[in-house]
Amino acid sequence: MLPEGIPTVRVTGRFLSPDGRPLSGQVVFRAPNLITFGAYDVILGGPVTVPLDATGAFAVVLPATDAPGMNPSSWSYTVAEQLAGVSMNRVYQVLLPAEATEVDLADIAPTDPSTPTYVAVRGDSAYEVAVKAGFVGSVAQWLASLVGATGARGATGATGATGATGATGQQGPKGDQGPAGAPGVVQSVNGKSAAAIVLAAADVGAVANNGGYSRMDGTLHVIYAGTQADAFKVSDTAQSKYTAVNKNAELITNATATFTDARIGTTAATFGGGAGGILAFANATTPPTSNPVGAVMWAEAGTLKVRQADGTAFTLGAAGGTAPVTSVNTKTGDVVLTATDVSAEAAGTAVLLAGTQTITGTKTFSAIPSSSVAPTTANHLTRKSYVDAAAFAGEWSPADHGLACWAFDPALAVSTGLYPGSGPMRVTAVILRTAATINRIVWFATGYAGGLQTGSWAALYNSSGTRVAATGDMSTAAYEPAEEHDAGGGTISSPLTAAYAAAAGVYYVMWRMVYNTTTGDGPMLLAAESGAGAPPNQFGYTLVRRFGVYTTGVAAAPASITLTSMENGANRFWAALA
């Protein structure tokens, strides 16, 4: 927060596309490199970057450009608009005098990007000029002072010459309607002209009556003559469930139907004095004689009967039916059932859910077995969380820092960051222990003030050197890593253009950063000890080059890289995936 005595101006603004959608991006205000306020023992420096919010708006409070006791004085702000999707972003100068405590950027920014760069200055209003000239009073009083007293009436002038004839005046009001004339002859009816006109329902915007009618007593009778399957249909909002009366006068529904009581057959079936959940069957006029699909139930001579798809028919009774058993699980005769016949496991072949049991042979599980306790011997099953904890016992893991994997523990890096160089393609290998979804490529910067140029990018390659994911152009606001000015530095990253579902294995993070080396615009990145001109980067008997470089850079991430052509880079940069 600025010292209280330094005068400030609140600058606001809002950026929209021509169709009213909010733009995204940021506005950067740059003062001279350093501004000293001796009276407040403070030195101000660096750009002020203000991101646009979800409505395309921003607001920022800045020191006034005419603040007293400021060194240097007589300067202006350089305003750089960095808007996504705008082909030509503007850079211009503005003054922020202390007298205007709040100003909108639209009032002082140039509207034509082809005009020369200029400094927009708010001029005094007429009232402010009058006050400076000695007027005392409010704006209303000043406006009133501009109206003078009524002057004296002048003498009557001489009679002028007769003027030219004026234009014809407007037509007068409409007169009263005259008496009715004799009846005329009908020329057409609803667009039809004939001696004998016959109109159909469609001619008068009506629906044809195909036999339906509504009586005065409330009965609606519809004789359906249409071609659709249903005469009346009601569906839910998703049109997945419905109840309909079809053209055959049948009630059809695929929803759950609720009836207080239901009668099957004719009205001869009664509810026997019951109510609220009674299903009554009238005696079937014609009992079923052929095998149904599924099963059928009917009443015959006052008893309830069932016929199954295999032709078995029986009468329901207190003992569950009086017909003899003709088959068991499709078997007839002297039936002997096995575990397979009843979809069961034979004794001695099933895994018990309780008790002690020895299991031999190879077993294939449809789901991975799990354990709720930590292992106590070498052959016990264990949980992933236990394995993860044991793998990094007493040490920090990438997951502890919100990362999927990293090149090495960043705490072991040298504390002084290194520039990656403008142009070459740097490579750092990482190993992903378990499958994960990767969204970002991550570095650690000990300092970065922005300024990556076109041709800057980052990409991810598998162990064969094939590109599997990449960021966008890191010179754009959407993909450029954020500036880093904190003491000790901080994590920076660039998002992938699309999330990548990565399997476990070795991956190569490769990036290229193009920047102004004279002004040192590139990021200073965290690295391992890199004192040797060609430090050791391959270890053991599985020769994976963990750090490397391609000195000849390209403007976009290549589709593949030749791992054997990678040079043994002098700088071993830290990188990670998240």
C-alpha positions, 0 to 999 in steps of 0.5 A: 500500500502506498504512503497515505500522503502520495496523491493517487488516481483510480483508473477504471475501464471495461473491454467488450467485443463488438457483440457485447461479450467480455474480453479477456487479458490484462492492461499494463501500466509502466512508469519510469524505471524508478520513482523516488518520493524522498519525503516518504522514504519510498522508491516505486518501480516496475510495471503494474499489470491489471487482469480483466475480470469475468465482465471484461472490467478492471480497476487500479489505483496509481500515483498521480503523475503530478505528485509533489516531491517526486523524482523524476517529475513531468512524466507519463504512464505507458499503457499497454493493452494485452487483450486476447483475440484482438489483432492490434493491441494499443500502446499509448501514453496518459497523464493522471493529474491528481485533481482527477481522483477517478478517470475511465480509460475510455475517456483518455485512451486514443480511439484510432490505433493508426494515429501517433502516440500522444498523451491524453490530458483532461482539460478544465471545464468552462466552470473551472476556468471561471473559478480560476478567474475569480468566480465564487459560487456553485456550478448552478450559480455560475450557470445562472450568472450567464443569463443577463437581464431582459433588455428594453423593448425596441421600437416597432419597425416599418410594415414589410412587403406582402410575402409569397403565397404559402404552401397548401395546409394540412388536410382537414378532419374526416367528415361524418359517415354517409348513409348506408348504400345498397347491399353489394355482391360478394366477390370472394370468401377467404380468398376463394371466388366461385359461384358456389363457394365451399370452405374446408376447416383449413380455410378458416384456420380450424381442425377438421371434425373427423367424428369427434364431438363434445356434448353439453353434459361434458362427455368428450367423444373422439373418433380418431381418423388420423395416421399417427399411432396415438390419439392422445399422449402425455409425456414427461419433460424428457419424453422418455416416459409416456401414457397414451390412448392409441388409435385402437382405443388401447391404453399404453404406458411405459411409466409406473401406473398407480390404481386404487383398485383394478378390474381385469376383464369385464365389470362382472368382476367384483372386489368382494367388499375390499378396497384400496389395492384390490386386483379383480379378475373376471372369468376369462371368456377364452382361456389361453391354450398356446404358450405365451412369451413370458407368462399369463394369469387369468381366472377360470371358474373362480380360480386363478391360473398361470400358464408359463412360456414352457407350456406349464399351466397350474392353478394357484391355491393355498399350497402354491398350486395343485398341478403336479411338478413336471420339471425342475430347472428344465430337467424331468424324470429322476432329477438330480441337480448340481451346483451349476444347475442352480447357478452356484459354486460347488463346495470346496471351490468357493472362496469363503467370506469368513473363516480360515481357508487355503487357496491354491492355484492361479486366481483371476479377479474381476476387481482388484482386491483391497485391504483396510490394514497395513501389511505385517509380513512380506506376502501381505496385500497392501493399500496404495496409500501405504506404498506411496508413503513407504516409497518416500518415507521421511522425504517429500514427494511430488504429491506433497507439493501438488505435482504428479512428478518431478525431475528431482526434489527442488530443495536439493537444487542450487539457490541461484537460478540460471537463464535457459538461453534464448532459442535452444530447446532444453530437455529434462526427463521425469518419471511418472510412477502411476497413471495421471491426467496432466494439465500443466508443465511446471518450472521454478523461477527465482525471478521473471518479469515477463517478455517471452516472444513468439516462438516460445513453447513447451511440450511433453514427449514419451520415452520414444520421443513422440510428442503427446501434449503441448502448450500454446504460444507462450508469448500470449497471455493464455500460455505465458508463465506468470511473472515472479518477483517474490523473494526466493522465487516461486513456481511458474507454469504453462497450461497444455492445450488439452489435458493428457491422460498419461500412463506410468513411465518416462517422459521428456519435458522440452521447452524453448524460450525466446526473449531479449537477452540484452534486457534479461527478459527471460526467466531465471530457472531453478537447476541442479548443480551445473558447474561442469561444462558437460555434467554427468546426465546418464546413470546406471545401465539404463541410459536415460539422458535426464538433462539435455539440449538441442542447440538449434531451436524451432519455432513450434514444438516438433511432432517427435524428437531423436533422443540419440541426437540430444546433446549433453547440456551444461545446465540441469534444469528442474521441471515437473508435471501437474 
